[in-house]
């Protein structure tokens, strides 16, 4: 018996077993998008508050 068929069989078995690995948990691909949206909402709130304060200051100076 030559080594070539045994090598081929071993190689085929290795590939077959490599395909049987259990998959890990699926990645949460939307997590970073949700975090970015939350940060943007927080920044928007701060910007709106500063804009209101600036408008009030301008109105007070005009009186």
Kinemage of the C-alpha trace (Angstrom):
@kinemage 1
@onewidth
@group {chain A} dominant
@subgroup {mainchain}
@vectorlist {calphas} color= white
{ca unk a 1} P 0.000 0.000 0.000
{ca unk a 2} L 1.447 3.367 -0.949
{ca unk a 3} L 1.395 6.473 1.219
{ca unk a 4} L -0.564 8.532 -1.306
{ca unk a 5} L -4.058 7.030 -0.613
{ca unk a 6} L -3.500 7.168 3.136
{ca unk a 7} L -2.403 10.791 2.891
{ca unk a 8} L -5.481 11.623 0.809
{ca unk a 9} L -7.756 9.877 3.304
{ca unk a 10} L -6.127 11.684 6.224
{ca unk a 11} L -6.485 14.993 4.429
{ca unk a 12} L -10.157 14.364 3.642
{ca unk a 13} L -10.829 13.343 7.248
{ca unk a 14} L -9.106 16.481 8.516
{ca unk a 15} L -11.275 18.712 6.333
{ca unk a 16} L -14.406 16.825 7.326
{ca unk a 17} L -13.675 17.238 11.032
{ca unk a 18} L -12.718 20.877 10.626
{ca unk a 19} L -16.176 21.573 9.237
{ca unk a 20} L -17.798 20.132 12.369
{ca unk a 21} L -16.569 22.792 14.778
{ca unk a 22} L -19.403 24.313 16.795
{ca unk a 23} L -20.082 27.911 15.913
{ca unk a 24} L -19.679 30.583 18.556
{ca unk a 25} L -22.441 32.986 19.440
{ca unk a 26} L -23.447 35.254 16.584
{ca unk a 27} L -21.882 38.704 16.739
{ca unk a 28} L -24.103 41.613 17.635
{ca unk a 29} L -23.438 43.689 14.542
{ca unk a 30} L -25.965 46.337 15.475
{ca unk a 31} L -24.473 46.986 18.915
{ca unk a 32} L -21.993 49.585 17.676
{ca unk a 33} L -24.707 51.268 15.627
{ca unk a 34} L -26.980 51.499 18.673
{ca unk a 35} L -24.141 52.918 20.763
{ca unk a 36} L -23.371 55.540 18.123
{ca unk a 37} L -27.047 56.515 17.933
{ca unk a 38} L -27.259 56.829 21.721
{ca unk a 39} L -24.189 59.078 21.759
{ca unk a 40} L -25.639 61.209 18.965
{ca unk a 41} L -28.901 61.609 20.865
{ca unk a 42} L -27.022 62.667 23.991
{ca unk a 43} L -24.979 65.207 22.057
{ca unk a 44} L -28.101 66.523 20.330
{ca unk a 45} L -29.706 67.149 23.703
{ca unk a 46} L -26.686 69.126 24.856
{ca unk a 47} L -26.596 71.146 21.640
{ca unk a 48} L -30.299 71.979 21.928
{ca unk a 49} L -29.863 73.077 25.550
{ca unk a 50} L -26.912 75.319 24.675
{ca unk a 51} L -28.818 76.820 21.746
{ca unk a 52} L -31.750 77.668 24.012
{ca unk a 53} L -29.429 79.246 26.575
{ca unk a 54} L -27.729 81.289 23.858
{ca unk a 55} L -31.070 82.496 22.482
{ca unk a 56} L -32.157 83.488 26.002
{ca unk a 57} L -28.914 85.412 26.503
{ca unk a 58} L -29.397 87.221 23.199
{ca unk a 59} L -33.005 88.078 24.050
{ca unk a 60} L -31.973 89.346 27.492
{ca unk a 61} L -29.267 91.587 25.980
{ca unk a 62} L -31.700 93.089 23.475
{ca unk a 63} L -34.089 94.238 26.204
